[in-house]
Amino acid sequence: MQTDSWPPRWVTDVPEDAILRGREQEPVIEFIEQFGIITKDSVAGKAGEKMVLRPWQEKVLERVFAWDEDGLRHRINLIGMPRKSGKSALGSAIALFALVLGPKGGEVYSIAAEKQQARIVFADAKRMVESSPQLSSIATLYRDAIEFRALGSVYRVLSAEAFSKEGLNPHFVLFDELHAQPNRELFDVMSLSMGARGKEATLCAITTAGVKTDNRGQDSIAYSLYQYGQKQIRGEVEDDNFFMAWWEDDGDHRSAETWRKANPGFGDLSDPADFESAVRRTPEAEFRTKRCNQWVSSQQAWLPNGAWESCEEEFKVSPDDEIVLGFDGSFSGDATVIVGATIPQAEGEKVKVFMVKAWEKDEAENDLNWRVDIQDVEQTIMKFCADHPKVREIACDPFRWQRSMQVLEEAGLPIVEWPSTSARRMVPACAKFYDAVVEKTVVHDGDGILARHLDNAVIKLDNLGPRIVKEKKQSPRKIDAAVAAVLAFDRATVGRIEEAVPQFFG
């Protein structure tokens, strides 16, 4: 039973005129329908049969090959889908299209973390050439290359295990299972080497989710792009050069509804009965990444998968609401964040958690001189309190922000010291926040930064119990908004605050 698989959960908006222009300039669908074949028996069909593109596959292709007036719209494309979705065969056909109908002197590369993996996509493309009298008559086939001498074009296999930075001039790069790249070096090399090709060059990564970190403890290139795509889709950044289509569902990994939402080929390219069997015999992390396309941490994540998302609710914070602000600050490396929480006025009333403002460095820009605008932070807090006169407390982690806190206190604001490094205070506060999320006694405004920081938080266990920390001390994956939310929620739920008692300088 084929399901309606479009749109995926995350997809970049592409103008219709760019899609129409791409159809005229890049006949990728027609090419695949003519030359694409199934290379091995599967649920999709028997080996040697013509590939039949599904509507959702066509929609992906139309967007990857969308055109602006002067060439391809997207320089980087990230396509995320679970295994058993036909992504290797689709990638092979795309790469072959780029080789055959690309520019003269074109260079196409299939890339994976390991050479054996890279050869999977290449081998499928090679079989498609061998199965076509039209293509095989003009192609020269090698073990790891396909050459069209009349065009001066070549398709090669490349892996992270061994590659040369010299002499690369690709117009099309296909990364298979980008999540498995040990670091971002090869991705960066290929991205930069496409520069000379201008608007005729594009990179397409087709991958499942995986572990968020690479072998250096940094965000993996795949996870970094996934986060960037989310920012783009949420409107936090504008980038017409980037496209993402990502299927996932953050529900229970054991649920058939989760499988259906995360798998565009569920009931068509993949057999539902196979999921029933696999979920019982596959480790949870592997099943979540490979079958549900859910990212996992290399350490134990704090909140249960999907728990925070299920607490999202539309609401407005009014000047009449009694509020606590949680503040967690940094100057350069980590983020500086202000999160608000409403104080319940009646039994059973849910706490409303909301983002006020966050300042964080864009890791992609690698700006070593970036600093938080301290004056802007102070003014933001003052303005919020002026607009919301019933701010009862501003719970602050004092580290490095003593001067600003003194400025705010002297302005008459209710500053309260709340050191987030104190395990004695953080352990019970984290436990209280965790219980509220699981039991859905808290709601939030769906802010993307707060969701991301909560997702980044992992558990540290000591003799007092669990509390949240960064995955690694130097990790770029920030948790400051999560800390600020814990601070705000903790103080908002200690009971009705009649009068704030400044404690920062007491």
N, C-alpha and C positions, 0 to 999 in steps of 0.2 A: 504494500500500500504506500504509494508515494504521497508525501505531505507537502503543503505549501511552505517552502523553505526561505522565502524572501519576505521581508528583509531579515538579515542577521541582527543580533542584538546591537552590535556596533557597526555602523557603516557611514562612511564619509558621503556627504551630499555632493553630487556632481551635477552641474547644470545640464539640462536636457539638450541644449544646443551643442555642448561639447560631446555628448554621447552620439548625437546624430552626425556630427562632423567626423567623429572617429569611425563610425560605421562606413562612411564613404572612403576614408583614407586607409583604414586597417581592416581588411576583410578576414579577420581571424576566425570568425564563426564559420564562414563558408569554407575556409581552408581546412579546419578541423573536420568538418562534415565530409570533406572529400578525401583527406589523407589520414585522419586519425583512426586508429584501430585499437581494439582491445588486445593486449599482448599476452594475457594469460586468463584462464577460466576464472570467473568470479560471479558474484550475484548479479553484476551488471551485464553479463553476457559471456559468450564463449570466445576463446582466443581466435583472432582473425576476423571477427565481426567488426563492422563499422562502429565507431564511437557515436553515441547519441547524446548530444548535449542536453542537459536538463535546463529548464527555464532559469533556475538560480545560477547555474554555471554561465549561461549566456549573459545574465545581468552583471556578473563579476567581470567577464571579459570586456563587455561594452564599457565598463568604467575604468578598467586597467588601461585600455587603449583609447580612452577619450582624448579628443584633440582640442587645443586652443587654436587660434588663427595661424600660429606659426609652428605648430608641431605638437608632439605628445604633451598632454597636460601634466601627467604625474611622473616625477623622476623616481620616486620610491613608492612601492606598493607592498602592503602587508596583508596577506590572506591567511586567516586562521580558521582551521576546521579540524575536527578529530580524525583519527585514522578510520579507514574503511569508507572514506568519502570520495575516493577517486582522484585524490590530489596529485599523486605521482604521474598517472596517465595524462591528466590535464596539463601538468607542468611540462611533460615531454612534448605534447602537441604544441603548446605555446612556444617552447624553445625552437622547435622545428619551423614553425611559422616565422619566427624572428630571423632564422637563418635563410630560409628560402625567399621570403618576400621583404627582407630587410635591405638596407643600403648595400651597394657594392663595397667590397672590402670589409664587410661586417665581421664582427667577432662576437660569438655567443658562448657563454660559459654556464655549465651546470656545476653548482658548488654545494658541498656538504661538509660536515665536520670531518668525516672520514672518506677516503677515496672509494671504498666499497659502497657507501651510501650514495655518493655522487654518481656512481656508475648506474644506479637503479634507474634514475630518470633518463640518463643518456642511453642506456640499453634499450629502453622503450622507444625512444626517438629513432634509434638505429634500426629497430625492427620495423618501424613505420616506413622508413626509407626502403628497406629491403622488400617490403610488401607492395611497393608502388613501382611499376615499370617506368613511369614517368620520372620519378625522383631518382631511382637507382641508376638510370641511364646517364645521369649528369653528375652523380655524386661519387666521390672516392671515400671508402670507408676504412678507417683504421681502428685499432683497439680502443683508443680513447679520443678519437676525433672523427668528425665528418667534414669533408672538404668539398665545396662547390667551386672548382677552379675557374669556370667561366665567369663567376661573380667575384672571385677573389675572396670568398667568404669561408669561414671555418667555425665549427662548433667543437669546443673542447671541454674536458672534465677537469675540475680543479677541486682541491680539498684543503682544509686547514692544516693538514699534516705536513704538506710541502707545497709551497708556491713561491713564485718569483715576483717581486714587485716591479720588475723591469719589463718594459715593452708591452704592457697591457693597454688596449684601446677598445674596450667593449662597447657595443651599442645595446646589448641585451644581456642581463645577468639574472639567472634563476638560482635562488638559494632554496635548497630543499632542507626542511627541518632546521630552520634558522635557530631555534631554541637550543640546539645541541652545539652551536659554535662555542669553543672554549673561551674565547674573548672576542672583542669587536675589531681586532686588527684587520682581518681579511675583508670584513664588510666595509671598513673605512677605506681600505686600499681600492676596492672595486668601485665604491661610490666616487672617489676622487678621480679615478682613471677614466670614468665616463665623461668627465668635464669637456674634453675636446669634441665630443659628439654633439654637444648642445641638446636641442629639443628632439633629436632622433633617438636618444638613448634613454633607457629605463631599466630599473632593477625591480624584480618581483620576487618576494619571499613567500613561499607557501609552507606553512608550518602548523604543528600542533603547539599547545601550551607546554610548559615544562617547569623546571625549577627556576626561580626568579634570578638567582645569582650565577655568575660565570666562575671560572676556576681561580679568579683573583678576589672573589668575594664582592665584586661590584655587580650592579644590575646587568643582567645579560643583555646583549644587543636586541634580542627579540622582545624581552620584557620592556626595555626602554622604549622601543618603537610602539609597543602596545599601549603604554602609558601616554606616549605622545599622541597617538591616535585618539585616545579618550579625550585628551585636552582639546584636540582639534574639533571633535564631534560635539563636545560640550560648549564650544565657542570661546575657550580660554586662549587659544592661539589661532591665527589664520595662516594657512599654508596650502596653496593650490597645487604645490608640487608633491604633496603626500596624499596617499589614498589607503584606507584600511577597510576591510570587510572581515568581521570576526564573529564567528558563531560560538556562543557559550550560553550556559545557564548556571546561575549560582545556587540552584536548589540542591536538595539531597541527591548525592551521586547515586543512590540506590533506586531512585524514582524513575519510572518510565517516562514521565512528563519531562524530567530533566534531560533524559536521553533524546527525546524527540526535539526539544528546543535547541539543543547543542549540536545535533547532527543533521545537516541539510539533506543527507541521503538516507535518513532513517526510514526503514520500510521499503526502500528502493535500492540504493547501492549497498546498504547494510541491513543485515537480518536482525530484527528485534530479539529473536530467540538467542542469538549469539551474545547479546548484552546480558540476558538473564543468566546465562552460564558464566560469562566472564566476571560479572560483579561478585560472584561467590568464590572465585578462585584467583583473583587478581588483587595484589596489594592496593590499599585505598589510594595512595598518592599516584600510583601508575594509572589506575582506572580513571581518576579524576582528570589527569593531564591528557591521557591518550583517548579516552572515550567521551569525556564531558568538556574537554578543552578548558579546564580550570587551572590557573596557575597555583603552584604550591610553593611554600617556603622550604628551605633546606632545614630549618628548625621548626619547632612546633608553633603553629599560628595561634594567636590569642583567641579571637572570636570564632565561633563555629561558622563554617561556610554558609553565606547567605543570611546570617542572623541580623547583621546591621542593615542590609538592604530591605529586609522585611519590616523594619521600623520606620521607613520613610513615610512622611505624611505632609500634606500641604498645610501650612499655617502662617499666620502673620504675628509678629511681635509688636505689641502696642506700647505707647508711653505709660500705660497704666499697669503693665506687667512688672512684678518684682523680679529682679534679675541678678544673677551672679555672673561675673566675667572670669574666665580662666585665662591666664597669660603665661606662655612659655616662650622665652626669647633666646635668640642667638645673634651674633653680629655678622658672621660670614659663612660658615660651613652649613649649619643646620638652619631650619626655618624659624621665623618669629610669627607667632600665631595668637590671635584673640578669639576665643570661643565663648559663646553665651549659653546660659541655662536658666530657664524660668523656675521660680520657686513655687511649688504647688500651694494652692490656697485652700484646698479641700481634700478630704480623704478620697483616694483613688484617682486623683487628677494626675495625668502624666506630665513628666518633665519634658519641656521642649528644648532641645539642643540645637544650636545654630551657629554658623560661621559668621564672625564679624569681619575679620580681615586676616589675610596671611601674606607674609613676605618671604619668598624663597627664591634662591638662585636657580636659573635654568641650567641644569647640568650639561645640556647639549651645547651651550655657548662657551663653557669652560672659561668663564671670566674670573681670573684670579684676583682681580681688584674689586669684585662685587662686595658691597657692604649694605646692611640694612639701614634705611633712612630713619635714624633714631627720632628726629623731630616729627616725622610723619607718624611714627608709632604713637608718640605722646599725644599728638593732635587728634589722631583717630580715636583714642580712648576718651579724651576730653569731649570731643564732639558727640560720641555715642552716649556718654553720660549726660550731656546737655539735652540730647533728644529723648533720653529715657531717664527721667529724674528719679525713678525708683530702683536704680542700680544699688543693691545693698552691700555688695562686696566686690572687690577686684582681687581675686586670689592669684598671687604672683610667685613664680619661682624666682628667688632673688639673685641667682647666679649672674653676675656681670651687669645687672640692671639696677643696681642700688641707686645710682644718681637719678635715673628716670623715675623710679618709684618715689624718691624723695620729692621730685618736681611735682608729681601727681598728687602726693599727699599734701603738699603745701598748697595745692590748688583746691583742697577740700575734698578730695576723692577718698573713698573708703578702702585703702590698701591693706591687704592681709597677707602676711608671709605664708607661703606654702611651698616648702622645698621638695621638689619632685625626686631628688636623689635620696630622700629618706625612705628606706625600705619599711620602716615602722609605720609611716603614713601612707605610702603608696600601695602596700599589699592590701590593706582593708579597702582602700578607695577603689583599686582595680577590681576587687571582688564584688563590690557593690555595683559598679558600672556594668560588669559582666552579667551579673544576675538581672539587672534591669533590661539589658538588651535581649537576653535569652527569654525573659518573661514578658517582654514587650511592654514594660511600664515606662519606657522612654520613647519619644519620637524625635525625628530630626528632619532637616530641610533638604536632604539629598545632596549636600555640597560635595563636589568631587574631590577636593583637596583633603577634607576630613575623612572621606571614605578611603582614599588612597593611604593616608597615614595610619589609619586603623588597620588596614590590610597589611601594612608593613610591620606592625608591632608583633613581636614574638615574646614568648614566656621565658622569664628567668626564675628559676626556683632556688630559694635559699631556706634557711631554717625558719623563717617567718611565713613562708608561703610564696605563691607566684605573684610576679609583677611584670609590667611590660618594659621592654628594652628594645634597642635597635638590634638587628640581626648580627651585625658586627660594628665595632666602634667607629670605623672609618667608612662604613657603608653610606652611599649617597641616598639610600632609601630612608626618608625622613619619617619620624613619628611624632613631631612636635605638636601637631594638631590633635593627635590622640591624647597626649599628655594634658594639653590645655582643656580638652573635653572632660577628662577624668577629674581635673581640679575643679572645674566649674560644676560638674554634676555632684561631686562630693560635698561642696559647700552649699549647694542649692537644696540638698536633701538632709541637712543636719537638723531641720526644724525651722519654723518661721523665724526669720531674722528681724527682730524689732529695731535693733540699732547696731550698726557695724562698729566693731572695735578695732581700730588700727593696731596692727601688731608688728609691722615691718621694722620699726625703729624702737620698739618698746624694750 
